[in-house]
Amino acid sequence: MKFKEDVIESLSALLFGSIGIISITAFFVILSLIITQCCNVIKNN
């Protein structure tokens, strides 16, 4: 039974870790898109 609990714990840790990495990556992608949009607006003005 203990082995099963360890597997579940490591799987959930892996899942939460990958969710964190994905959300951080998405955040930086959105941030860079916003920055490029702002730069384009500034250049046009």
MDAnalysis code that builds the backbone (N, CA, C; Angstrom):
import MDAnalysis as mda
import numpy as np

u = mda.Universe.empty(135, n_residues=45, atom_resindex=np.repeat(np.arange(45), 3), trajectory=True)
u.add_TopologyAttr("name", ["N", "CA", "C"] * 45)
u.add_TopologyAttr("resid", np.arange(1, 46))
u.add_TopologyAttr("resname", ["MET", "LYS", "PHE", "LYS", "GLU", "ASP", "VAL", "ILE", "GLU", "SER", "LEU", "SER", "ALA", "LEU", "LEU", "PHE", "GLY", "SER", "ILE", "GLY", "ILE", "ILE", "SER", "ILE", "THR", "ALA", "PHE", "PHE", "VAL", "ILE", "LEU", "SER", "LEU", "ILE", "ILE", "THR", "GLN", "CYS", "CYS", "ASN", "VAL", "ILE", "LYS", "ASN", "ASN"])
u.atoms.positions = np.array([
    [0.824, -1.199, 0.000],
    [0.000, 0.000, 0.000],
    [0.868, 1.264, 0.000],
    [1.966, 1.213, 0.769],
    [2.851, 2.384, 0.857],
    [3.416, 2.742, -0.513],
    [3.770, 1.717, -1.284],
    [4.339, 1.955, -2.618],
    [3.354, 2.734, -3.491],
    [2.078, 2.332, -3.425],
    [1.045, 2.992, -4.224],
    [0.925, 4.464, -3.835],
    [0.979, 4.755, -2.543],
    [0.895, 6.146, -2.077],
    [2.071, 6.966, -2.598],
    [3.264, 6.372, -2.570],
    [4.448, 7.080, -3.070],
    [4.308, 7.390, -4.559],
    [3.801, 6.431, -5.319],
    [3.618, 6.635, -6.756],
    [2.619, 7.766, -7.004],
    [1.516, 7.750, -6.262],
    [0.499, 8.799, -6.419],
    [1.082, 10.159, -6.055],
    [1.868, 10.214, -4.984],
    [2.480, 11.478, -4.572],
    [3.426, 12.011, -5.635],
    [4.279, 11.143, -6.175],
    [5.237, 11.601, -7.188],
    [4.526, 11.997, -8.482],
    [3.457, 11.282, -8.835],
    [2.690, 11.642, -10.031],
    [2.020, 12.996, -9.859],
    [1.426, 13.235, -8.681],
    [0.764, 14.523, -8.453],
    [1.786, 15.650, -8.410],
    [2.964, 15.387, -7.830],
    [4.022, 16.401, -7.802],
    [4.474, 16.722, -9.223],
    [4.624, 15.694, -10.048],
    [5.017, 15.878, -11.443],
    [3.956, 16.682, -12.190],
    [2.685, 16.333, -11.950],
    [1.570, 17.022, -12.603],
    [1.551, 18.495, -12.231],
    [1.640, 18.792, -10.921],
    [1.622, 20.187, -10.484],
    [2.849, 20.929, -10.987],
    [3.982, 20.248, -11.049],
    [5.197, 20.874, -11.560],
    [5.054, 21.255, -13.021],
    [4.495, 20.344, -13.820],
    [4.333, 20.640, -15.246],
    [3.289, 21.727, -15.458],
    [2.239, 21.737, -14.628],
    [1.233, 22.804, -14.721],
    [1.889, 24.143, -14.411],
    [2.753, 24.168, -13.405],
    [3.463, 25.400, -13.054],
    [4.350, 25.873, -14.189],
    [5.084, 24.946, -14.802],
    [5.973, 25.295, -15.923],
    [5.153, 25.826, -17.098],
    [4.034, 25.164, -17.388],
    [3.180, 25.591, -18.504],
    [2.614, 26.981, -18.247],
    [2.148, 27.237, -17.013],
    [1.565, 28.545, -16.726],
    [2.615, 29.643, -16.751],
    [3.832, 29.341, -16.262],
    [4.920, 30.327, -16.313],
    [5.282, 30.630, -17.768],
    [5.383, 29.580, -18.588],
    [5.703, 29.764, -20.007],
    [4.621, 30.594, -20.696],
    [3.360, 30.265, -20.438],
    [2.248, 31.015, -21.033],
    [2.291, 32.468, -20.592],
    [2.615, 32.697, -19.315],
    [2.699, 34.063, -18.793],
    [3.755, 34.863, -19.538],
    [4.942, 34.266, -19.725],
    [6.016, 34.978, -20.425],
    [5.684, 35.204, -21.897],
    [5.028, 34.230, -22.533],
    [4.628, 34.388, -23.935],
    [3.642, 35.542, -24.077],
    [2.633, 35.582, -23.200],
    [1.644, 36.666, -23.236],
    [2.316, 38.001, -22.954],
    [3.230, 38.008, -21.997],
    [3.948, 39.236, -21.645],
    [4.737, 39.761, -22.839],
    [5.455, 38.883, -23.529],
    [6.249, 39.318, -24.687],
    [5.341, 39.793, -25.825],
    [4.183, 39.145, -25.998],
    [3.230, 39.601, -27.015],
    [2.729, 41.002, -26.689],
    [2.406, 41.247, -25.419],
    [1.938, 42.576, -24.999],
    [3.030, 43.610, -25.231],
    [4.273, 43.266, -24.896],
    [5.391, 44.203, -25.068],
    [5.586, 44.536, -26.547],
    [5.521, 43.531, -27.422],
    [5.694, 43.797, -28.855],
    [4.540, 44.644, -29.390],
    [3.320, 44.387, -28.902],
    [2.174, 45.202, -29.308],
    [2.383, 46.654, -28.887],
    [2.842, 46.873, -27.657],
    [3.105, 48.228, -27.157],
    [4.192, 48.900, -27.994],
    [5.243, 48.182, -28.324],
    [6.331, 48.737, -29.135],
    [5.817, 49.130, -30.516],
    [4.963, 48.302, -31.114],
    [4.396, 48.616, -32.429],
    [3.543, 49.877, -32.363],
    [2.755, 50.015, -31.313],
    [1.913, 51.203, -31.149],
    [2.787, 52.439, -30.994],
    [3.852, 52.322, -30.201],
    [4.759, 53.457, -29.980],
    [5.453, 53.839, -31.291],
    [5.878, 52.846, -32.077],
    [6.538, 53.120, -33.363],
    [5.580, 53.812, -34.331],
    [4.322, 53.375, -34.357],
    [3.336, 53.957, -35.273],
    [3.017, 55.400, -34.899],
    [3.070, 55.727, -33.619],
    [2.816, 57.106, -33.183],
    [4.104, 57.891, -33.290],
])
